[in-house]
Amino acid sequence: MENLYKNYFHLEAPRGLLNDPNGLTYFQGTYYVFHQWNRFDLHHGYKEWGLFTSNDLLRWEHQGSALLPDSDKDVSGVYSGSALVIEDKLHIFYTGNSKIDGKRRSLQCQAISEDGKTFQKNDSVITTPEEYTEHHRDPKVWSDQNGYHMIVGSQTKTGQGAIAYYQSIDCKEWNYRGIFYTSKDLEQMAECPDYFELDGESVLLVCPQKRDLRNDKDISGYSAHYIGNLNRNEFHPKTEIRPIDDGFDFHAPQTFLDPKGRRLMWAWMSRMNSKEEEACPTREFGYLHCLTMPRELRVIDGKLYQLPLQEILERRILIESLETVRYESEELATQSVIDMTWSNSPSSFELAFFDQNVTLVYKNQEFILSRISWSDKQVHTKTVPLKELTALQIFIDSSAMEFFINQGEKVMSLRYFLQQENRSCDIRSSHQMKITYSKLES
Ligand code: FRU
């Protein structure tokens, strides 16, 4: 049977279950996107690192396994982490997870590679400091003139999400320096933290996770960010906590600085709930989940912006461009981009894709994205307040879509699975819009 869901510009593993992007880096002329991977099955019971590589951020090759849970430090999984190139060697930082007789242990581990193919695990590891539980994972490492820095997603012994901070002068011996950031915003656990400076601002990304502390079960999670200041190893937010992506399918983002000096981000698309994962139609083709497209981050007027990657924009092949208030198409290409701009914000705007499978309404200064769920068949909705709509750019892949609103001021992502081949689209705007429809060259 033909796989109608196979995406072209959203990375998917050839089989098994993929989750978080890990170890993003550029090493010896190649981009590396590692990822959490169960290569054997479609559940979360086994985790190793798989690897995609590319020379141009457009054509990617899956290289199979990179780091296996093959030592007593990581028997229950090589969990998420990051990468850093030091003196032409690729250093990988990850969490070695073990659960023996129901007892969880997390160790922050390091492996080194000279060729990006084979990795030598170090013997020394970081054990969890006294004030945290063993929910201590996802090391993100960076370096500057003061040496090496590591933040780790944590849970305090009182059950609050927190981020731990470590420092090193040689990237071998690490010293725990205290709490980088904690707050009630971080719920009961803080997964996958990331920190960077961008456009003169300090940005913290984090995934607060709700956990039931009585039975230690994960309830839900999302990806958020703050803009703030770094003051002696402590982060102080100056904004409230804000979601990174306001859509349905976005979790565990990670960033890195590319050779052009751009801060690029990928995320897992997505942390479905267990019913959605169970009903996900790609199962019959032996795999689950994909990553988002790479996005370039910027901070403009104190706000985090996300822009589609320039290299992907350059792959657009124009099909038509017109000024109108209504646009219809019977058959959108499976990989396409629709660009809309307004010189005056419409008071109302409506869009229906694929016979109402995915819809979008802008009215009363609210932007409402809906989709029919493949699991319970109900309409689910995400809403963001939006003062005006001046630009909308929609990237449509075979089973994934990303909506960039007002040049990246907001982004909404979703997976969709069309059971029958209906690729129609109907767009109506109260005000004249310039609309451009392009195919994406694969
Ligand atoms: C986030 C996460 C990480 C962990 C990994 C395990 O999705 O739960 O905190 O390291 O997935 O696969």
Boltz pocket constraint, residues with backbone or C-beta under 6 A from the ligand:
constraints:
  - pocket:
      binder: B
      contacts: [[A, 19], [A, 20], [A, 36], [A, 47], [A, 78], [A, 79], [A, 80], [A, 81], [A, 95], [A, 137], [A, 138], [A, 191], [A, 192], [A, 251], [A, 252]]
      max_distance: 6.0
